């Protein structure tokens, strides 16, 4: 893996020259800036006692849908950084669909704090910031930042994937990830460790087929209660696969961009994995749309999982 350093300065063009061999684009530098600025805010709140009281619960039937002050502050920071340098619209968890500077060929999809329940309960730092970017209806780039672990994943279509660790408040050590260097899971389903959760689906989905069949077929399941943590974990080979129903577009956009650039197996459906969708469907996604996703490090495992999920 090739390495370089990126200083997280206010101007995304003002970076350490040692990054030149990594071909880091202006867009990826901008995503780095947005994520790390928001991450400083989120991590500061996490380490204080201010986040113990949520602003409100969006869905009173689901206590996981809390909104903290950190959600709002992170979202505002991301929007502020990006709109200064990129003419774009936003689809964000808290703001919904927002046209900052009028129509644009770019749309930014933001989850400013994925894993809000974990964040509020100080659950092992399992929360993340997720930012995806579309251009003219195609998913172009994505960034997932895990502030507690100070880990950043970046990808841009045709430009590669980068994994960075924040070494100080102004310096990130990046490595490129590609087909030659990334480690892929080679396990079949009966040996695989899979992240399985329910998204916005009712809890009953976990106690009936096909999820129960999948749970009994895999070696081990884990629930991070954060889609961004799960998708990053697949990309970094910490788990073998991820299966999540009923996800909002802001939950998955960045992770899909990263995994696609790594040439991992990723599929997206509606209606509990019945109706497969394509990129054009995602480009039309709004705040109310939900999707089912499967991601895996190898195609054989992916196909085994899909086969189980589509057994009726």
C-alpha positions in Angstrom: 0.0 0.0 0.0 1.2 3.5 -0.8 1.0 6.1 2.0 0.8 9.8 2.3 -0.2 12.5 4.7 -3.1 14.9 4.5 -3.3 18.0 6.7 -6.9 18.8 7.5 -6.8 22.5 6.7 -9.6 24.9 6.0 -8.7 25.0 2.3 -9.0 21.4 0.8 -6.4 22.3 -1.8 -3.8 23.2 0.9 -2.4 19.7 1.7 0.9 18.1 2.2 2.7 17.6 -1.1 3.5 14.0 -0.2 0.0 13.1 -1.3 0.7 13.9 -4.9 1.6 10.2 -5.6 -1.8 9.1 -4.2 -3.7 11.1 -6.8 -6.1 12.4 -4.1 -8.7 14.5 -6.0 -10.1 17.8 -4.9 -13.4 16.2 -4.1 -11.8 13.6 -1.8 -9.9 16.3 0.0 -13.1 18.2 0.4 -14.9 15.1 1.8 -12.0 14.6 4.2 -12.3 18.2 5.4 -16.1 17.9 5.9 -15.9 14.6 7.7 -13.1 15.5 10.1 -14.6 18.9 11.0 -17.9 17.2 11.8 -16.1 14.4 13.5 -14.3 16.8 15.9 -17.8 18.2 16.9 -19.3 14.7 17.4 -16.3 13.3 19.3 -16.2 16.4 21.6 -19.9 15.9 22.5 -19.3 12.2 22.9 -16.6 12.8 25.5 -18.7 15.3 27.4 -22.0 14.8 29.3 -24.0 17.1 27.0 -25.3 14.4 24.8 -27.2 12.5 27.5 -30.5 14.2 26.7 -31.7 13.9 23.2 -33.5 16.8 21.4 -36.4 14.5 20.4 -37.4 11.1 19.2 -38.5 11.1 15.6 -40.5 7.9 15.8 -42.0 7.2 19.3 -42.5 3.6 18.4 -38.7 3.2 17.9 -36.5 4.6 20.7 -33.4 4.3 18.4 -34.6 7.3 16.3 -33.3 9.9 18.6 -31.8 13.2 17.5 -29.0 14.7 19.6 -27.4 18.1 19.4 -24.5 16.4 17.8 -26.6 15.2 14.9 -27.6 18.8 14.1 -24.2 20.3 14.7 -22.5 17.6 12.5 -24.9 18.1 9.7 -24.5 21.9 9.8 -20.7 21.5 9.7 -20.8 19.2 6.7 -23.2 21.3 4.8 -21.2 24.5 5.6 -17.9 23.0 4.4 -19.3 21.4 1.2 -21.4 24.3 0.0 -18.4 26.7 0.2 -16.6 24.6 -2.4 -19.2 22.6 -4.3 -22.3 23.7 -6.1 -24.7 20.9 -4.9 -28.0 19.9 -3.4 -28.3 17.9 -0.3 -30.3 14.9 0.9 -29.7 14.6 4.6 -31.2 12.7 7.5 -32.1 15.8 9.5 -32.6 18.4 6.8 -34.3 16.2 4.2 -33.9 17.4 0.6 -32.3 20.8 0.5 -31.4 23.0 -2.5 -28.7 25.3 -1.3 -27.7 27.0 -4.5 -30.5 25.9 -6.8 -30.4 22.8 -9.0 -27.0 21.2 -9.6 -25.4 18.2 -11.2 -24.1 17.2 -7.8 -26.2 15.8 -4.9 -24.6 15.1 -1.5 -26.3 12.4 0.6 -25.5 12.9 4.3 -25.9 10.9 7.5 -24.3 13.2 10.0 -24.4 10.7 12.9 -25.2 7.1 12.1 -25.7 5.1 15.3 -27.3 7.9 17.4 -28.4 5.4 20.0 -24.9 4.0 20.4 -23.7 7.6 20.6 -26.2 8.6 23.3 -25.5 5.5 25.4 -21.7 5.6 24.9 -21.8 2.1 23.3 -18.2 1.3 22.4 -17.8 4.3 20.0 -19.9 2.5 17.3 -21.1 5.5 15.4 -20.0 7.1 12.2 -20.4 10.0 9.7 -21.4 9.0 6.1 -21.3 11.3 3.1 -22.0 10.1 -0.5 -21.9 12.2 -3.6 -23.9 11.8 -6.9 -23.1 13.4 -10.1 -25.8 13.6 -12.8 -27.6 10.8 -11.2 -24.7 8.4 -10.7 -23.0 7.6 -7.4 -19.6 9.2 -7.7 -17.9 9.2 -4.3 -18.3 8.3 -0.7 -16.7 8.9 2.7 -17.2 7.1 6.0 -15.6 8.5 9.1 -15.5 6.7 12.4 -14.6 9.5 14.9 -14.1 7.4 18.0 -11.6 5.2 16.1 -10.3 8.1 14.0 -10.6 6.1 10.8 -11.6 7.4 7.4 -12.5 5.6 4.3 -12.8 7.5 1.0 -13.6 6.5 -2.6 -14.2 8.1 -5.9 -15.3 6.2 -9.0 -12.3 5.4 -11.1 -9.9 7.1 -8.6 -9.5 4.4 -6.0 -10.2 3.9 -2.3 -8.2 5.4 0.6 -8.0 4.4 4.2 -6.8 7.0 6.6 -6.0 7.1 10.3 -6.1 10.5 12.1 -2.7 10.8 13.8 -3.2 14.3 15.2 -5.7 17.1 14.9 -4.2 18.2 11.6 -2.7 15.1 10.0 -4.1 11.9 8.5 -1.9 9.0 7.4 -3.6 7.5 4.2 -3.0 4.2 2.4 -4.5 3.2 -0.9 -6.7 0.1 -1.0 -7.0 -1.7 -4.3 -7.5 -5.2 -5.7 -3.8 -6.0 -5.2 -3.6 -4.9 -1.6 -7.1 -5.3 0.0 -7.8 -8.5 1.9 -11.0 -10.2 0.9 -13.0 -12.7 2.9 -13.0 -16.2 1.3 -15.3 -17.9 3.7 -18.5 -19.6 2.6 -21.8 -18.9 4.5 -21.4 -21.5 7.1 -18.0 -20.0 8.2 -18.9 -16.4 7.7 -19.3 -13.6 10.3 -22.2 -11.3 9.1 -23.6 -8.1 10.3 -27.4 -8.5 10.5 -29.8 -5.8 11.8 -33.3 -4.5 11.0 -32.9 -0.9 9.9 -36.3 0.8 10.0 -38.2 -2.5 9.6 -40.2 -3.8 12.5 -38.3 -5.9 15.0 -40.4 -8.9 14.0 -38.3 -9.2 10.8 -35.5 -10.7 12.9 -37.7 -13.5 14.2 -39.0 -14.9 10.9 -37.7 -16.2 7.6 -35.7 -15.4 5.7 -33.6 -13.7 8.4 -33.9 -16.6 10.8 -32.8 -19.0 8.1 -29.7 -16.8 7.4 -28.9 -16.6 11.2 -29.0 -20.3 11.4 -26.9 -20.8 8.3 -24.0 -18.4 9.0 -21.2 -19.0 11.5 -21.8 -15.9 13.6 -23.9 -12.7 13.4 -23.2 -9.3 14.8 -25.3 -6.1 15.1 -23.3 -2.9 15.1 -26.5 -0.8 15.3 -24.8 1.5 12.7 -24.9 0.9 9.0 -21.8 3.0 8.4 -19.8 0.9 10.9 -21.0 -2.3 9.3 -20.2 -1.2 5.7 -16.7 0.1 6.8 -16.1 -3.3 8.5 -16.9 -5.2 5.3 -14.5 -2.9 3.3 -11.8 -3.5 5.9 -12.4 -7.2 6.1 -13.4 -7.1 9.8 -16.5 -9.0 8.9 -17.3 -11.1 5.9 -20.7 -9.6 4.9 -23.5 -7.3 5.8 -27.3 -7.8 5.5 -29.6 -4.9 6.3 -33.2 -4.4 5.4 -35.1 -1.1 5.3 -32.2 1.4 5.1 -32.5 5.0 4.1 -30.3 6.2 1.2 -28.1 8.3 3.5 -27.3 5.1 5.5 -25.9 3.3 2.5 -24.8 5.8 -0.2 -21.2 6.3 1.0 -20.6 2.7 1.8 -21.9 1.5 -1.6 -19.6 3.9 -3.4 -16.6 2.6 -1.4 -17.4 -1.1 -1.8 -18.2 -0.7 -5.6 -14.8 0.9 -6.1 -13.2 -2.0 -4.3 -15.1 -4.3 -6.7 -16.9 -6.0 -3.7 -20.2 -7.6 -4.3 -23.1 -5.2 -3.4 -26.8 -5.5 -4.2 -29.8 -3.3 -3.4 -33.5 -4.2 -3.4 -36.8 -3.1 -2.1 -39.6 -5.1 -0.4 -37.4 -7.4 1.6 -35.0 -8.4 -1.2 -37.8 -9.1 -3.7 -37.3 -6.2 -6.2 -33.7 -5.4 -7.2 -33.0 -1.8 -8.1 -30.4 -0.1 -10.2 -28.5 3.2 -10.0 -31.3 5.2 -11.6 -33.6 4.2 -8.8 -31.1 5.4 -6.2 -30.7 8.7 -8.1 -34.5 9.3 -7.5 -34.4 8.3 -3.8 -35.8 10.8 -1.3 -36.2 11.0 2.4 -39.0 8.5 2.6 -37.5 5.7 0.5 -36.0 2.5 2.1 -33.7 -0.1 0.6 -32.5 -3.6 1.5 -28.8 -4.2 1.0 -26.4 -7.1 0.9 -22.6 -6.6 0.7 -19.9 -9.2 0.8 -16.2 -9.6 0.3 -16.6 -12.4 -2.2 -19.2 -13.2 -4.9 -19.8 -16.8 -3.8 -20.7 -15.7 -0.3 -22.9 -12.9 -1.7 -24.8 -15.3 -3.9 -25.3 -17.8 -1.0 -26.8 -15.0 1.1 -29.0 -13.7 -1.6 -30.2 -17.2 -2.3 -31.3 -17.6 1.3 -33.0 -14.2 1.5 -35.0 -14.9 -1.7 -36.3 -18.3 -0.6 -40.0 -17.9 -0.1 
